[in-house]
């Protein structure tokens, strides 16, 4: 005997008291901010450190390229 055909029917949303909803909503915001939030100063420090790290790496790359170019020129001359 075949099984009953799948139905995508769902239950209607349950009614919730607006006060309960507001309380839950605010609690979720508070916990989320405590868990995942950072101060503006901390975020700015991380951004500036990342930018500085990228600048240092770019400078090293440019020095490496200049050194390799100089080595190639020496090979061509001698």
mmCIF file of the N, C-alpha and C atoms, coordinates in Angstrom:
data_MODEL
# 
_entry.id   MODEL 
# 
loop_
_atom_site.group_PDB 
_atom_site.id 
_atom_site.type_symbol 
_atom_site.label_atom_id 
_atom_site.label_alt_id 
_atom_site.label_comp_id 
_atom_site.label_asym_id 
_atom_site.label_entity_id 
_atom_site.label_seq_id 
_atom_site.pdbx_PDB_ins_code 
_atom_site.Cartn_x 
_atom_site.Cartn_y 
_atom_site.Cartn_z 
_atom_site.occupancy 
_atom_site.B_iso_or_equiv 
_atom_site.pdbx_formal_charge 
_atom_site.auth_seq_id 
_atom_site.auth_comp_id 
_atom_site.auth_asym_id 
_atom_site.auth_atom_id 
_atom_site.pdbx_PDB_model_num 
ATOM 1   N N  . UNK A 1 1  ? 0.841  -1.169 0.000   1.00 0.00 ? 1  UNK A N  1 
ATOM 2   C CA . UNK A 1 1  ? 0.000  0.000  0.000   1.00 0.00 ? 1  UNK A CA 1 
ATOM 3   C C  . UNK A 1 1  ? 0.892  1.239  0.000   1.00 0.00 ? 1  UNK A C  1 
ATOM 4   N N  . UNK A 1 2  ? 0.711  2.160  -0.899  1.00 0.00 ? 2  UNK A N  1 
ATOM 5   C CA . UNK A 1 2  ? 1.543  3.363  -0.961  1.00 0.00 ? 2  UNK A CA 1 
ATOM 6   C C  . UNK A 1 2  ? 1.301  4.264  0.254   1.00 0.00 ? 2  UNK A C  1 
ATOM 7   N N  . UNK A 1 3  ? 2.370  5.038  0.566   1.00 0.00 ? 3  UNK A N  1 
ATOM 8   C CA . UNK A 1 3  ? 2.243  5.963  1.692   1.00 0.00 ? 3  UNK A CA 1 
ATOM 9   C C  . UNK A 1 3  ? 1.474  7.210  1.268   1.00 0.00 ? 3  UNK A C  1 
ATOM 10  N N  . UNK A 1 4  ? 1.051  7.943  2.271   1.00 0.00 ? 4  UNK A N  1 
ATOM 11  C CA . UNK A 1 4  ? 0.311  9.177  2.026   1.00 0.00 ? 4  UNK A CA 1 
ATOM 12  C C  . UNK A 1 4  ? 1.231  10.185 1.337   1.00 0.00 ? 4  UNK A C  1 
ATOM 13  N N  . UNK A 1 5  ? 0.717  10.907 0.389   1.00 0.00 ? 5  UNK A N  1 
ATOM 14  C CA . UNK A 1 5  ? 1.476  11.911 -0.346  1.00 0.00 ? 5  UNK A CA 1 
ATOM 15  C C  . UNK A 1 5  ? 1.912  13.016 0.617   1.00 0.00 ? 5  UNK A C  1 
ATOM 16  N N  . UNK A 1 6  ? 3.177  13.472 0.422   1.00 0.00 ? 6  UNK A N  1 
ATOM 17  C CA . UNK A 1 6  ? 3.712  14.527 1.277   1.00 0.00 ? 6  UNK A CA 1 
ATOM 18  C C  . UNK A 1 6  ? 2.921  15.812 1.071   1.00 0.00 ? 6  UNK A C  1 
ATOM 19  N N  . UNK A 1 7  ? 2.599  16.436 2.167   1.00 0.00 ? 7  UNK A N  1 
ATOM 20  C CA . UNK A 1 7  ? 1.882  17.699 2.121   1.00 0.00 ? 7  UNK A CA 1 
ATOM 21  C C  . UNK A 1 7  ? 2.752  18.765 2.769   1.00 0.00 ? 7  UNK A C  1 
ATOM 22  N N  . UNK A 1 8  ? 2.867  19.894 2.146   1.00 0.00 ? 8  UNK A N  1 
ATOM 23  C CA . UNK A 1 8  ? 3.676  20.984 2.676   1.00 0.00 ? 8  UNK A CA 1 
ATOM 24  C C  . UNK A 1 8  ? 2.852  21.909 3.558   1.00 0.00 ? 8  UNK A C  1 
ATOM 25  N N  . UNK A 1 9  ? 1.729  21.424 4.004   1.00 0.00 ? 9  UNK A N  1 
ATOM 26  C CA . UNK A 1 9  ? 0.891  22.227 4.904   1.00 0.00 ? 9  UNK A CA 1 
ATOM 27  C C  . UNK A 1 9  ? 1.644  22.495 6.193   1.00 0.00 ? 9  UNK A C  1 
ATOM 28  N N  . UNK A 1 10 ? 1.448  23.672 6.730   1.00 0.00 ? 10 UNK A N  1 
ATOM 29  C CA . UNK A 1 10 ? 2.058  24.031 8.010   1.00 0.00 ? 10 UNK A CA 1 
ATOM 30  C C  . UNK A 1 10 ? 0.988  24.552 8.943   1.00 0.00 ? 10 UNK A C  1 
ATOM 31  N N  . UNK A 1 11 ? 1.376  24.655 10.183  1.00 0.00 ? 11 UNK A N  1 
ATOM 32  C CA . UNK A 1 11 ? 0.449  25.234 11.150  1.00 0.00 ? 11 UNK A CA 1 
ATOM 33  C C  . UNK A 1 11 ? 0.462  26.747 11.000  1.00 0.00 ? 11 UNK A C  1 
ATOM 34  N N  . UNK A 1 12 ? -0.654 27.383 11.259  1.00 0.00 ? 12 UNK A N  1 
ATOM 35  C CA . UNK A 1 12 ? -0.659 28.847 11.206  1.00 0.00 ? 12 UNK A CA 1 
ATOM 36  C C  . UNK A 1 12 ? 0.200  29.394 12.344  1.00 0.00 ? 12 UNK A C  1 
ATOM 37  N N  . UNK A 1 13 ? 0.776  30.567 12.167  1.00 0.00 ? 13 UNK A N  1 
ATOM 38  C CA . UNK A 1 13 ? 1.590  31.148 13.239  1.00 0.00 ? 13 UNK A CA 1 
ATOM 39  C C  . UNK A 1 13 ? 0.763  31.276 14.511  1.00 0.00 ? 13 UNK A C  1 
ATOM 40  N N  . UNK A 1 14 ? 1.405  30.966 15.623  1.00 0.00 ? 14 UNK A N  1 
ATOM 41  C CA . UNK A 1 14 ? 0.674  31.065 16.882  1.00 0.00 ? 14 UNK A CA 1 
ATOM 42  C C  . UNK A 1 14 ? 0.571  32.537 17.287  1.00 0.00 ? 14 UNK A C  1 
ATOM 43  N N  . UNK A 1 15 ? -0.492 32.830 17.971  1.00 0.00 ? 15 UNK A N  1 
ATOM 44  C CA . UNK A 1 15 ? -0.693 34.195 18.448  1.00 0.00 ? 15 UNK A CA 1 
ATOM 45  C C  . UNK A 1 15 ? 0.234  34.416 19.636  1.00 0.00 ? 15 UNK A C  1 
ATOM 46  N N  . UNK A 1 16 ? 0.877  35.561 19.676  1.00 0.00 ? 16 UNK A N  1 
ATOM 47  C CA . UNK A 1 16 ? 1.776  35.865 20.784  1.00 0.00 ? 16 UNK A CA 1 
ATOM 48  C C  . UNK A 1 16 ? 1.432  37.240 21.329  1.00 0.00 ? 16 UNK A C  1 
ATOM 49  N N  . UNK A 1 17 ? 1.507  37.309 22.601  1.00 0.00 ? 17 UNK A N  1 
ATOM 50  C CA . UNK A 1 17 ? 1.220  38.560 23.281  1.00 0.00 ? 17 UNK A CA 1 
ATOM 51  C C  . UNK A 1 17 ? 2.286  39.590 22.887  1.00 0.00 ? 17 UNK A C  1 
ATOM 52  N N  . UNK A 1 18 ? 1.911  40.794 22.481  1.00 0.00 ? 18 UNK A N  1 
ATOM 53  C CA . UNK A 1 18 ? 2.897  41.801 22.089  1.00 0.00 ? 18 UNK A CA 1 
ATOM 54  C C  . UNK A 1 18 ? 3.937  42.094 23.173  1.00 0.00 ? 18 UNK A C  1 
ATOM 55  N N  . UNK A 1 19 ? 3.517  42.040 24.439  1.00 0.00 ? 19 UNK A N  1 
ATOM 56  C CA . UNK A 1 19 ? 4.473  42.277 25.524  1.00 0.00 ? 19 UNK A CA 1 
ATOM 57  C C  . UNK A 1 19 ? 5.514  41.169 25.588  1.00 0.00 ? 19 UNK A C  1 
ATOM 58  N N  . UNK A 1 20 ? 5.071  39.932 25.439  1.00 0.00 ? 20 UNK A N  1 
ATOM 59  C CA . UNK A 1 20 ? 5.989  38.789 25.451  1.00 0.00 ? 20 UNK A CA 1 
ATOM 60  C C  . UNK A 1 20 ? 6.947  38.899 24.270  1.00 0.00 ? 20 UNK A C  1 
ATOM 61  N N  . UNK A 1 21 ? 6.397  39.237 23.104  1.00 0.00 ? 21 UNK A N  1 
ATOM 62  C CA . UNK A 1 21 ? 7.234  39.395 21.917  1.00 0.00 ? 21 UNK A CA 1 
ATOM 63  C C  . UNK A 1 21 ? 8.299  40.466 22.140  1.00 0.00 ? 21 UNK A C  1 
ATOM 64  N N  . UNK A 1 22 ? 7.909  41.602 22.642  1.00 0.00 ? 22 UNK A N  1 
ATOM 65  C CA . UNK A 1 22 ? 8.833  42.721 22.887  1.00 0.00 ? 22 UNK A CA 1 
ATOM 66  C C  . UNK A 1 22 ? 9.929  42.314 23.879  1.00 0.00 ? 22 UNK A C  1 
ATOM 67  N N  . UNK A 1 23 ? 9.539  41.598 24.938  1.00 0.00 ? 23 UNK A N  1 
ATOM 68  C CA . UNK A 1 23 ? 10.509 41.144 25.938  1.00 0.00 ? 23 UNK A CA 1 
ATOM 69  C C  . UNK A 1 23 ? 11.519 40.189 25.316  1.00 0.00 ? 23 UNK A C  1 
ATOM 70  N N  . UNK A 1 24 ? 11.030 39.216 24.555  1.00 0.00 ? 24 UNK A N  1 
ATOM 71  C CA . UNK A 1 24 ? 11.935 38.261 23.888  1.00 0.00 ? 24 UNK A CA 1 
ATOM 72  C C  . UNK A 1 24 ? 12.850 38.973 22.899  1.00 0.00 ? 24 UNK A C  1 
ATOM 73  N N  . UNK A 1 25 ? 12.261 39.848 22.136  1.00 0.00 ? 25 UNK A N  1 
ATOM 74  C CA . UNK A 1 25 ? 13.022 40.590 21.124  1.00 0.00 ? 25 UNK A CA 1 
ATOM 75  C C  . UNK A 1 25 ? 14.174 41.370 21.766  1.00 0.00 ? 25 UNK A C  1 
ATOM 76  N N  . UNK A 1 26 ? 13.866 42.091 22.827  1.00 0.00 ? 26 UNK A N  1 
ATOM 77  C CA . UNK A 1 26 ? 14.899 42.883 23.516  1.00 0.00 ? 26 UNK A CA 1 
ATOM 78  C C  . UNK A 1 26 ? 15.959 41.991 24.155  1.00 0.00 ? 26 UNK A C  1 
ATOM 79  N N  . UNK A 1 27 ? 15.560 40.864 24.684  1.00 0.00 ? 27 UNK A N  1 
ATOM 80  C CA . UNK A 1 27 ? 16.505 39.929 25.299  1.00 0.00 ? 27 UNK A CA 1 
ATOM 81  C C  . UNK A 1 27 ? 17.453 39.374 24.225  1.00 0.00 ? 27 UNK A C  1 
ATOM 82  N N  . UNK A 1 28 ? 16.914 39.005 23.076  1.00 0.00 ? 28 UNK A N  1 
ATOM 83  C CA . UNK A 1 28 ? 17.742 38.494 21.981  1.00 0.00 ? 28 UNK A CA 1 
ATOM 84  C C  . UNK A 1 28 ? 18.734 39.559 21.533  1.00 0.00 ? 28 UNK A C  1 
ATOM 85  N N  . UNK A 1 29 ? 18.295 40.799 21.397  1.00 0.00 ? 29 UNK A N  1 
ATOM 86  C CA . UNK A 1 29 ? 19.196 41.887 21.022  1.00 0.00 ? 29 UNK A CA 1 
ATOM 87  C C  . UNK A 1 29 ? 20.306 42.069 22.051  1.00 0.00 ? 29 UNK A C  1 
ATOM 88  N N  . UNK A 1 30 ? 19.944 42.043 23.319  1.00 0.00 ? 30 UNK A N  1 
ATOM 89  C CA . UNK A 1 30 ? 20.917 42.242 24.395  1.00 0.00 ? 30 UNK A CA 1 
ATOM 90  C C  . UNK A 1 30 ? 21.963 41.132 24.385  1.00 0.00 ? 30 UNK A C  1 
ATOM 91  N N  . UNK A 1 31 ? 21.528 39.897 24.323  1.00 0.00 ? 31 UNK A N  1 
ATOM 92  C CA . UNK A 1 31 ? 22.459 38.762 24.341  1.00 0.00 ? 31 UNK A CA 1 
ATOM 93  C C  . UNK A 1 31 ? 23.344 38.781 23.096  1.00 0.00 ? 31 UNK A C  1 
ATOM 94  N N  . UNK A 1 32 ? 22.754 39.090 21.963  1.00 0.00 ? 32 UNK A N  1 
ATOM 95  C CA . UNK A 1 32 ? 23.510 39.156 20.720  1.00 0.00 ? 32 UNK A CA 1 
ATOM 96  C C  . UNK A 1 32 ? 24.583 40.236 20.781  1.00 0.00 ? 32 UNK A C  1 
ATOM 97  N N  . UNK A 1 33 ? 24.235 41.385 21.291  1.00 0.00 ? 33 UNK A N  1 
ATOM 98  C CA . UNK A 1 33 ? 25.200 42.483 21.409  1.00 0.00 ? 33 UNK A CA 1 
ATOM 99  C C  . UNK A 1 33 ? 26.324 42.116 22.370  1.00 0.00 ? 33 UNK A C  1 
ATOM 100 N N  . UNK A 1 34 ? 25.975 41.463 23.487  1.00 0.00 ? 34 UNK A N  1 
ATOM 101 C CA . UNK A 1 34 ? 26.992 41.053 24.463  1.00 0.00 ? 34 UNK A CA 1 
ATOM 102 C C  . UNK A 1 34 ? 27.934 40.015 23.865  1.00 0.00 ? 34 UNK A C  1 
ATOM 103 N N  . UNK A 1 35 ? 27.372 39.100 23.103  1.00 0.00 ? 35 UNK A N  1 
ATOM 104 C CA . UNK A 1 35 ? 28.170 37.989 22.566  1.00 0.00 ? 35 UNK A CA 1 
ATOM 105 C C  . UNK A 1 35 ? 28.988 38.397 21.346  1.00 0.00 ? 35 UNK A C  1 
ATOM 106 N N  . UNK A 1 36 ? 28.396 39.143 20.439  1.00 0.00 ? 36 UNK A N  1 
ATOM 107 C CA . UNK A 1 36 ? 29.038 39.420 19.161  1.00 0.00 ? 36 UNK A CA 1 
ATOM 108 C C  . UNK A 1 36 ? 29.483 40.864 18.973  1.00 0.00 ? 36 UNK A C  1 
ATOM 109 N N  . UNK A 1 37 ? 29.028 41.765 19.811  1.00 0.00 ? 37 UNK A N  1 
ATOM 110 C CA . UNK A 1 37 ? 29.334 43.181 19.636  1.00 0.00 ? 37 UNK A CA 1 
ATOM 111 C C  . UNK A 1 37 ? 30.730 43.536 20.125  1.00 0.00 ? 37 UNK A C  1 
ATOM 112 N N  . UNK A 1 38 ? 31.295 44.553 19.534  1.00 0.00 ? 38 UNK A N  1 
ATOM 113 C CA . UNK A 1 38 ? 32.593 45.090 19.944  1.00 0.00 ? 38 UNK A CA 1 
ATOM 114 C C  . UNK A 1 38 ? 32.485 46.604 19.987  1.00 0.00 ? 38 UNK A C  1 
ATOM 115 N N  . UNK A 1 39 ? 33.370 47.207 20.750  1.00 0.00 ? 39 UNK A N  1 
ATOM 116 C CA . UNK A 1 39 ? 33.352 48.665 20.798  1.00 0.00 ? 39 UNK A CA 1 
ATOM 117 C C  . UNK A 1 39 ? 33.898 49.228 19.491  1.00 0.00 ? 39 UNK A C  1 
ATOM 118 N N  . UNK A 1 40 ? 33.514 50.432 19.206  1.00 0.00 ? 40 UNK A N  1 
ATOM 119 C CA . UNK A 1 40 ? 33.984 51.101 17.996  1.00 0.00 ? 40 UNK A CA 1 
ATOM 120 C C  . UNK A 1 40 ? 35.504 51.201 18.000  1.00 0.00 ? 40 UNK A C  1 
ATOM 121 N N  . UNK A 1 41 ? 36.068 51.502 19.169  1.00 0.00 ? 41 UNK A N  1 
ATOM 122 C CA . UNK A 1 41 ? 37.525 51.649 19.277  1.00 0.00 ? 41 UNK A CA 1 
ATOM 123 C C  . UNK A 1 41 ? 38.239 50.344 18.941  1.00 0.00 ? 41 UNK A C  1 
ATOM 124 N N  . UNK A 1 42 ? 37.715 49.223 19.435  1.00 0.00 ? 42 UNK A N  1 
ATOM 125 C CA . UNK A 1 42 ? 38.342 47.921 19.163  1.00 0.00 ? 42 UNK A CA 1 
ATOM 126 C C  . UNK A 1 42 ? 38.279 47.590 17.669  1.00 0.00 ? 42 UNK A C  1 
ATOM 127 N N  . UNK A 1 43 ? 37.147 47.837 17.058  1.00 0.00 ? 43 UNK A N  1 
ATOM 128 C CA . UNK A 1 43 ? 37.003 47.567 15.630  1.00 0.00 ? 43 UNK A CA 1 
ATOM 129 C C  . UNK A 1 43 ? 37.964 48.444 14.823  1.00 0.00 ? 43 UNK A C  1 
ATOM 130 N N  . UNK A 1 44 ? 38.061 49.720 15.184  1.00 0.00 ? 44 UNK A N  1 
ATOM 131 C CA . UNK A 1 44 ? 38.980 50.623 14.481  1.00 0.00 ? 44 UNK A CA 1 
ATOM 132 C C  . UNK A 1 44 ? 40.423 50.173 14.648  1.00 0.00 ? 44 UNK A C  1 
ATOM 133 N N  . UNK A 1 45 ? 40.815 49.725 15.857  1.00 0.00 ? 45 UNK A N  1 
ATOM 134 C CA . UNK A 1 45 ? 42.170 49.228 16.076  1.00 0.00 ? 45 UNK A CA 1 
ATOM 135 C C  . UNK A 1 45 ? 42.471 48.041 15.168  1.00 0.00 ? 45 UNK A C  1 
ATOM 136 N N  . UNK A 1 46 ? 41.525 47.115 15.063  1.00 0.00 ? 46 UNK A N  1 
ATOM 137 C CA . UNK A 1 46 ? 41.726 45.942 14.209  1.00 0.00 ? 46 UNK A CA 1 
ATOM 138 C C  . UNK A 1 46 ? 41.859 46.351 12.737  1.00 0.00 ? 46 UNK A C  1 
ATOM 139 N N  . UNK A 1 47 ? 41.044 47.300 12.315  1.00 0.00 ? 47 UNK A N  1 
ATOM 140 C CA . UNK A 1 47 ? 41.107 47.764 10.924  1.00 0.00 ? 47 UNK A CA 1 
ATOM 141 C C  . UNK A 1 47 ? 42.457 48.425 10.651  1.00 0.00 ? 47 UNK A C  1 
ATOM 142 N N  . UNK A 1 48 ? 42.872 49.323 11.533  1.00 0.00 ? 48 UNK A N  1 
ATOM 143 C CA . UNK A 1 48 ? 44.148 50.018 11.337  1.00 0.00 ? 48 UNK A CA 1 
ATOM 144 C C  . UNK A 1 48 ? 45.323 49.047 11.366  1.00 0.00 ? 48 UNK A C  1 
ATOM 145 N N  . UNK A 1 49 ? 45.270 48.035 12.235  1.00 0.00 ? 49 UNK A N  1 
ATOM 146 C CA . UNK A 1 49 ? 46.338 47.036 12.288  1.00 0.00 ? 49 UNK A CA 1 
ATOM 147 C C  . UNK A 1 49 ? 46.378 46.252 10.977  1.00 0.00 ? 49 UNK A C  1 
ATOM 148 N N  . UNK A 1 50 ? 45.210 45.888 10.466  1.00 0.00 ? 50 UNK A N  1 
ATOM 149 C CA . UNK A 1 50 ? 45.153 45.146 9.202   1.00 0.00 ? 50 UNK A CA 1 
ATOM 150 C C  . UNK A 1 50 ? 45.728 45.980 8.062   1.00 0.00 ? 50 UNK A C  1 
ATOM 151 N N  . UNK A 1 51 ? 45.376 47.248 8.024   1.00 0.00 ? 51 UNK A N  1 
ATOM 152 C CA . UNK A 1 51 ? 45.883 48.133 6.974   1.00 0.00 ? 51 UNK A CA 1 
ATOM 153 C C  . UNK A 1 51 ? 47.400 48.256 7.093   1.00 0.00 ? 51 UNK A C  1 
ATOM 154 N N  . UNK A 1 52 ? 47.888 48.415 8.318   1.00 0.00 ? 52 UNK A N  1 
ATOM 155 C CA . UNK A 1 52 ? 49.330 48.520 8.536   1.00 0.00 ? 52 UNK A CA 1 
ATOM 156 C C  . UNK A 1 52 ? 50.030 47.239 8.093   1.00 0.00 ? 52 UNK A C  1 
ATOM 157 N N  . UNK A 1 53 ? 49.464 46.077 8.435   1.00 0.00 ? 53 UNK A N  1 
ATOM 158 C CA . UNK A 1 53 ? 50.048 44.799 8.027   1.00 0.00 ? 53 UNK A CA 1 
ATOM 159 C C  . UNK A 1 53 ? 50.109 44.678 6.505   1.00 0.00 ? 53 UNK A C  1 
ATOM 160 N N  . UNK A 1 54 ? 49.061 45.100 5.839   1.00 0.00 ? 54 UNK A N  1 
ATOM 161 C CA . UNK A 1 54 ? 49.038 45.051 4.372   1.00 0.00 ? 54 UNK A CA 1 
ATOM 162 C C  . UNK A 1 54 ? 50.110 45.988 3.806   1.00 0.00 ? 54 UNK A C  1 
ATOM 163 N N  . UNK A 1 55 ? 50.236 47.179 4.371   1.00 0.00 ? 55 UNK A N  1 
ATOM 164 C CA . UNK A 1 55 ? 51.257 48.120 3.909   1.00 0.00 ? 55 UNK A CA 1 
ATOM 165 C C  . UNK A 1 55 ? 52.656 47.542 4.073   1.00 0.00 ? 55 UNK A C  1 
ATOM 166 N N  . UNK A 1 56 ? 52.908 46.886 5.202   1.00 0.00 ? 56 UNK A N  1 
ATOM 167 C CA . UNK A 1 56 ? 54.226 46.275 5.438   1.00 0.00 ? 56 UNK A CA 1 
ATOM 168 C C  . UNK A 1 56 ? 54.478 45.174 4.412   1.00 0.00 ? 56 UNK A C  1 
ATOM 169 N N  . UNK A 1 57 ? 53.497 44.340 4.156   1.00 0.00 ? 57 UNK A N  1 
ATOM 170 C CA . UNK A 1 57 ? 53.656 43.260 3.181   1.00 0.00 ? 57 UNK A CA 1 
ATOM 171 C C  . UNK A 1 57 ? 53.879 43.811 1.770   1.00 0.00 ? 57 UNK A C  1 
ATOM 172 N N  . UNK A 1 58 ? 53.173 44.875 1.418   1.00 0.00 ? 58 UNK A N  1 
ATOM 173 C CA . UNK A 1 58 ? 53.359 45.486 0.101   1.00 0.00 ? 58 UNK A CA 1 
ATOM 174 C C  . UNK A 1 58 ? 54.769 46.059 -0.034  1.00 0.00 ? 58 UNK A C  1 
ATOM 175 N N  . UNK A 1 59 ? 55.272 46.676 1.026   1.00 0.00 ? 59 UNK A N  1 
ATOM 176 C CA . UNK A 1 59 ? 56.627 47.222 1.009   1.00 0.00 ? 59 UNK A CA 1 
ATOM 177 C C  . UNK A 1 59 ? 57.649 46.105 0.834   1.00 0.00 ? 59 UNK A C  1 
ATOM 178 N N  . UNK A 1 60 ? 57.470 44.995 1.540   1.00 0.00 ? 60 UNK A N  1 
ATOM 179 C CA . UNK A 1 60 ? 58.372 43.844 1.397   1.00 0.00 ? 60 UNK A CA 1 
ATOM 180 C C  . UNK A 1 60 ? 58.330 43.298 -0.028  1.00 0.00 ? 60 UNK A C  1 
ATOM 181 N N  . UNK A 1 61 ? 57.133 43.238 -0.603  1.00 0.00 ? 61 UNK A N  1 
ATOM 182 C CA . UNK A 1 61 ? 56.990 42.747 -1.967  1.00 0.00 ? 61 UNK A CA 1 
ATOM 183 C C  . UNK A 1 61 ? 57.718 43.659 -2.952  1.00 0.00 ? 61 UNK A C  1 
ATOM 184 N N  . UNK A 1 62 ? 57.560 44.961 -2.783  1.00 0.00 ? 62 UNK A N  1 
ATOM 185 C CA . UNK A 1 62 ? 58.241 45.910 -3.665  1.00 0.00 ? 62 UNK A CA 1 
ATOM 186 C C  . UNK A 1 62 ? 59.756 45.787 -3.534  1.00 0.00 ? 62 UNK A C  1 
ATOM 187 N N  . UNK A 1 63 ? 60.255 45.604 -2.326  1.00 0.00 ? 63 UNK A N  1 
ATOM 188 C CA . UNK A 1 63 ? 61.696 45.416 -2.126  1.00 0.00 ? 63 UNK A CA 1 
ATOM 189 C C  . UNK A 1 63 ? 62.161 44.129 -2.789  1.00 0.00 ? 63 UNK A C  1 
ATOM 190 N N  . UNK A 1 64 ? 61.372 43.074 -2.667  1.00 0.00 ? 64 UNK A N  1 
ATOM 191 C CA . UNK A 1 64 ? 61.709 41.801 -3.295  1.00 0.00 ? 64 UNK A CA 1 
ATOM 192 C C  . UNK A 1 64 ? 61.759 41.944 -4.812  1.00 0.00 ? 64 UNK A C  1 
ATOM 193 N N  . UNK A 1 65 ? 60.765 42.619 -5.379  1.00 0.00 ? 65 UNK A N  1 
ATOM 194 C CA . UNK A 1 65 ? 60.736 42.828 -6.834  1.00 0.00 ? 65 UNK A CA 1 
ATOM 195 C C  . UNK A 1 65 ? 61.948 43.624 -7.292  1.00 0.00 ? 65 UNK A C  1 
ATOM 196 N N  . UNK A 1 66 ? 62.288 44.668 -6.547  1.00 0.00 ? 66 UNK A N  1 
ATOM 197 C CA . UNK A 1 66 ? 63.441 45.496 -6.914  1.00 0.00 ? 66 UNK A CA 1 
ATOM 198 C C  . UNK A 1 66 ? 64.728 44.683 -6.854  1.00 0.00 ? 66 UNK A C  1 
ATOM 199 N N  . UNK A 1 67 ? 64.856 43.847 -5.854  1.00 0.00 ? 67 UNK A N  1 
ATOM 200 C CA . UNK A 1 67 ? 66.045 43.000 -5.705  1.00 0.00 ? 67 UNK A CA 1 
ATOM 201 C C  . UNK A 1 67 ? 66.147 42.018 -6.866  1.00 0.00 ? 67 UNK A C  1 
ATOM 202 N N  . UNK A 1 68 ? 65.044 41.384 -7.232  1.00 0.00 ? 68 UNK A N  1 
ATOM 203 C CA . UNK A 1 68 ? 65.041 40.433 -8.352  1.00 0.00 ? 68 UNK A CA 1 
ATOM 204 C C  . UNK A 1 68 ? 65.357 41.141 -9.663  1.00 0.00 ? 68 UNK A C  1 
ATOM 205 N N  . UNK A 1 69 ? 64.818 42.324 -9.854  1.00 0.00 ? 69 UNK A N  1 
ATOM 206 C CA . UNK A 1 69 ? 65.085 43.082 -11.074 1.00 0.00 ? 69 UNK A CA 1 
ATOM 207 C C  . UNK A 1 69 ? 66.568 43.431 -11.151 1.00 0.00 ? 69 UNK A C  1 
ATOM 208 N N  . UNK A 1 70 ? 67.136 43.831 -10.017 1.00 0.00 ? 70 UNK A N  1 
ATOM 209 C CA . UNK A 1 70 ? 68.557 44.165 -9.965  1.00 0.00 ? 70 UNK A CA 1 
ATOM 210 C C  . UNK A 1 70 ? 69.411 42.936 -10.272 1.00 0.00 ? 70 UNK A C  1 
ATOM 211 N N  . UNK A 1 71 ? 69.021 41.787 -9.750  1.00 0.00 ? 71 UNK A N  1 
ATOM 212 C CA . UNK A 1 71 ? 69.762 40.551 -10.007 1.00 0.00 ? 71 UNK A CA 1 
ATOM 213 C C  . UNK A 1 71 ? 69.712 40.193 -11.485 1.00 0.00 ? 71 UNK A C  1 
ATOM 214 N N  . UNK A 1 72 ? 68.550 40.357 -12.112 1.00 0.00 ? 72 UNK A N  1 
ATOM 215 C CA . UNK A 1 72 ? 68.417 40.070 -13.549 1.00 0.00 ? 72 UNK A CA 1 
ATOM 216 C C  . UNK A 1 72 ? 69.305 40.989 -14.376 1.00 0.00 ? 72 UNK A C  1 
ATOM 217 N N  . UNK A 1 73 ? 69.348 42.261 -14.000 1.00 0.00 ? 73 UNK A N  1 
ATOM 218 C CA . UNK A 1 73 ? 70.174 43.214 -14.730 1.00 0.00 ? 73 UNK A CA 1 
ATOM 219 C C  . UNK A 1 73 ? 71.650 42.869 -14.591 1.00 0.00 ? 73 UNK A C  1 
ATOM 220 N N  . UNK A 1 74 ? 72.069 42.424 -13.425 1.00 0.00 ? 74 UNK A N  1 
ATOM 221 C CA . UNK A 1 74 ? 73.459 42.006 -13.219 1.00 0.00 ? 74 UNK A CA 1 
ATOM 222 C C  . UNK A 1 74 ? 73.788 40.790 -14.072 1.00 0.00 ? 74 UNK A C  1 
ATOM 223 N N  . UNK A 1 75 ? 72.855 39.860 -14.191 1.00 0.00 ? 75 UNK A N  1 
ATOM 224 C CA . UNK A 1 75 ? 73.072 38.669 -15.017 1.00 0.00 ? 75 UNK A CA 1 
ATOM 225 C C  . UNK A 1 75 ? 73.226 39.051 -16.479 1.00 0.00 ? 75 UNK A C  1 
ATOM 226 N N  . UNK A 1 76 ? 72.425 40.006 -16.936 1.00 0.00 ? 76 UNK A N  1 
ATOM 227 C CA . UNK A 1 76 ? 72.515 40.442 -18.332 1.00 0.00 ? 76 UNK A CA 1 
ATOM 228 C C  . UNK A 1 76 ? 73.858 41.115 -18.622 1.00 0.00 ? 76 UNK A C  1 
ATOM 229 N N  . UNK A 1 77 ? 74.356 41.879 -17.660 1.00 0.00 ? 77 UNK A N  1 
ATOM 230 C CA . UNK A 1 77 ? 75.622 42.618 -17.850 1.00 0.00 ? 77 UNK A CA 1 
ATOM 231 C C  . UNK A 1 77 ? 76.833 41.686 -17.730 1.00 0.00 ? 77 UNK A C  1 
ATOM 232 N N  . UNK A 1 78 ? 76.734 40.690 -16.913 1.00 0.00 ? 78 UNK A N  1 
ATOM 233 C CA . UNK A 1 78 ? 77.971 39.989 -16.648 1.00 0.00 ? 78 UNK A CA 1 
ATOM 234 C C  . UNK A 1 78 ? 77.868 38.548 -16.703 1.00 0.00 ? 78 UNK A C  1 
# 
